Amino acid sequence: MQNRLRGRTLTAIVETGAALLADKVVVIIGGTSGLGLSATKACAAAGAKVVAVGLPGEDAASLADPLLADACLFATGDARDPATAESAVAEALKKFGGFHALYHVAGGSGRAHGDGPLDQLTDDGWKFSVDLNLTTVFNSNRAAARQFLKQGTGGAVLNITSVLAFFPSPTYFATHAYAAAKAGVIGMTRAAAAHYAPKNIRFNAISPALVDTPMAARAVNDPAIQKFIRTKQPLDGGRVGRAQDLDAAVVFLLSDAARFVTGQVLSVDGGWSVSDGQVPA
């Protein structure tokens, strides 16, 4: 009986997947490029209204998509400024009449600013990486938690971390401030999940490996790293991830289908976290 019930539930989710976010209003911080833009499209396709926040100029191509023009409001702002997330939540309430979920994607590499192995890591590299990859998450998560508490409705928060937070790769990805910041995202996500569960506010995270985004251009275009990825991310022929590989997980974790899921970190990594990976000689 239990197996049959589970089968029906899964079938229902699959059959109604296109509407998993119907009547939901989602704010995506970093939603106008890379992983975030792909998620913006996926959430809109799943029925959500989306406020997508990004840097100036990133939304030009997105606005040409008729689906996004109808379902999305594009806003510009720096995620390091606490007012950016607060304004995005306010815009969601004003434009679409509600706020149900937050997806934080904004972040990036601090390599060009001095991030690297600990003995080479500069003060500026540390501050830049932590501000961009952890403080921004604090800003958006705090804004979401405050609004959910004010509404008394519960809600969903989803953060992006990285496999480098708990499965390092010293040869090609030795940016220790970035790894520390992404580990901090996990710690904050789980702490918040525990604290706010009685209020029905869920906090989860997604942990990708190497994905083809503007941020990852250095690694994606390096022949040695490409060869490494064939054994480190062996799924689907051993390839670099695509932004769309995360979309189904994003939609699920933001939706009511995940109403009993909180405090979890889901690796969408092509097998990175369970594979040795062979560094070319």
N, C-alpha and C positions, 0 to 999 in steps of 0.2 A: 504493500500500500504506500509506504513512504517513498519508494522509488518511483511509483507511478505519479504521485503528487509532485515530486521534484521534477519529473519529466514534463508534466503539464506546465509547471511554473516556468521552466526554461523555455518551453515552446512558446508560451505567452510572451516572454521577454523578447524572443527572436522575432515573433510575428508583429509585435508592436514597437520594434526597435526604432522605427522612423519617428515615433511619437514619444520617446522616453522623456523628452524634456518639454513636452507640450505644456503651455501655461507657466513655464518657468522663465525667470529673468536672471541672466547670468552676467557677471562682471568678469572680464578676462584682462588681467594686468599683463601687458606684453602680448596683446592679441592681434597685432597688425603685421607680424612677420614670423617666419620660421614655424616652430611648434605652435605658437599662439595663434597665428593666422589659420593654420590647419584646423585647430580646435574651434576657432570662431566659426568656420564653415561647417564643421561637424555638428556643433551645437545648434546652429541655425537650421541645418537639415533635420535635426531631431526635434524641431519644434520650438526651440527657445528664442526669446528675444535677448540680444547680446549687446552689452556696452563693452567695446574693445578699445583698450588704451594702449597707445604706443608713442614712439618718438615722431616728431614732425616729419612728414613726407612718406612715412611707411604705409599709409592707408590709400595712396593714390590708385594703385592697381586694384585694391579690394573694392573700392567704391564702384568699379565698373561691373561687378558681379550683381545682377538683378536680385538674386536671393538675398545677398548681404545688404543691399541698399534698402530693402524692405524690412529686414529683420534686425538690422544692426545699427547702432550708433557708434561712430568712430570718434574717439577723443584723443587729444595729445597731452602728454605730460611725462615728467621724469618720476619713475617709481621710487627714487630715493627721497623725494619730497613727500612727507606724510599727507599733505593736502591732496595729492594726486588720487590716491585710493578713496579718500573721503569724498572728493568731488565726483568720482566715477559712481560710487554708491548713490549719491544724491541725484545724479543724472538718471540712473536706472529707475529710481522712484518717480522722478518727474516725467521722464519720457514714456516709460512702460508700466508705471503704476505698481511696481513691486521689486523685491530683491530676494532671491532664493538661494543663490550659489555664487561662490567666488573661485576662480581658477587663477593662481599666480604662476606665471611663466617667466616674467622678466628676470634677466640675469645675464651673465656673460663672463668671458675670460678676462683675467687681469694680467695675463702674460706680458702684454706690451707696457704695462704700468709697473712691472717689477715683481710679479708673482713668479714663483719657481720653487726649487728645493729650499729647505729651511735655511741652509747656510748662505744662500744667494737671495733670499726673499727680502725685499726692501720694506721699509716702513710704509712708503706710499703704495707699494704693491699689496701689502696686507690690508691697509685701510680701504683701498679701492675695491678689492675683491670682496671683503666682508660687507661693505656698504651696499654693493651691487647685488650680492647673492644671498645675504641674510637680513640686513636691515630693511631692504625693500619688502621682504616677506613679512617681517614684523609689522611694517606699516600697513600693508593690505589686510593681513589677518586681524589686526587690532580693529581696523575700520569695520570689517565684516562682523566680528564678534559683537562690537558695540551696537551695530544696527540690528542684528538678530535678537540680541537681548532686549532692545527697545521695542521691537515688533512682538516679541514673545512667541515667535513662530517656529523656532528652530531654523536649520539651514545646513548647507554643505560648503566646506572649504577644501580645496584640493591644491597642493603645492608641488612644484617640481624640485626634486633633489637630483642626485647623480649616483651612478654606481661607484664613482670615485670616493664617495663618502665612506664606503665600507668594503670595496674591492679595488684597491689601488693598482695602478699600472705604472711602475717607476720609470720604465725606459722612455715612454712617449708622453706621459701625462703627469709629470711631477710638478704640479702647481698646488703647493700645500695650503695656501690661503683659500683657494677655491674649494679644495677638499674639506677643509675645516668649516667653511661657511655652509657647504651642502650638508655636512654632518649636523651642524646646528639647526638646519631646517628640519631634519628628522626629529631631533630632540624637542624642538618647539612644537612640532606637529603632534607628537605623541603626548606631550604634557598638556597641550590644549585639548586634545581628544579626551583625556581623562577628566579634566576639570569641567568641560562643558557638556559631557554626555548627559547628565541629568536635565540639561536644558534642551536636549535633542539637537544640539549643534555638532555636526560630524566634521572631523578633521582627518584627512588622509593625504598620502603623497604618492607620486609616481617617480620611479627611478629609471631614467633611460641611460643607455650606453652611448656610443658614438652615433649621432644622427646627422644627416646632411642638412645643415642649417647655415646661415651666414656666419654664425659664431664659430662653427667647426671647420671653416674653409681651410685653415692651415693643415689640420689633420686629414681631412677628406682628400686633399690633393697631394698628400705625401705618399709616394709609392711604397716606402717601407711600412708605413702605418696601414696602408691598404692590404698589404700582404699579411701583416699581423692580425688584422680584423678578420681575415678569412678563417683563422683558427680560434680567435677569441670570441667572435660572434658567429658561430657556425650555422645557425638556423637559416633556412631559405637560401642555401647555397653559399653562406658565409659572406655577408655583405654589410655595408654601412646601413644604418637604419634610415627610414624615411619618416617625415613628420606624421604622415597618415598612420603609421604603425601604432601611434599612441591614441588615436582618436576614439576608438571603441571603448578603451579603458576610461578615458576622460568622461565620455557621455555616461557610461555606467555609474561611475563613482559620484558624479554630480546629480544623478537622478534618484528618484524614490526607489528604484530597483535595488539600490545599495543602502536602503534605510537602516539596515542592521549591521553596517560596516563602519567602523571608526578606528583610528589609531593605527592604520595599516600602511605599509610601504610596499607598493607593487612594482616589481622590476619588469620593465618592458625593454629587454636588453639583448635580444637575439642569442641568448645563452652566455653572455659575458660572465655573469656571476657564478656559473657552474663549469666554466671552461678554463683550461690552463693558458691557452694562447702561446704560440711559438714565435719568439722574437727572431727575425732573420739574422743569420750570422753576419 
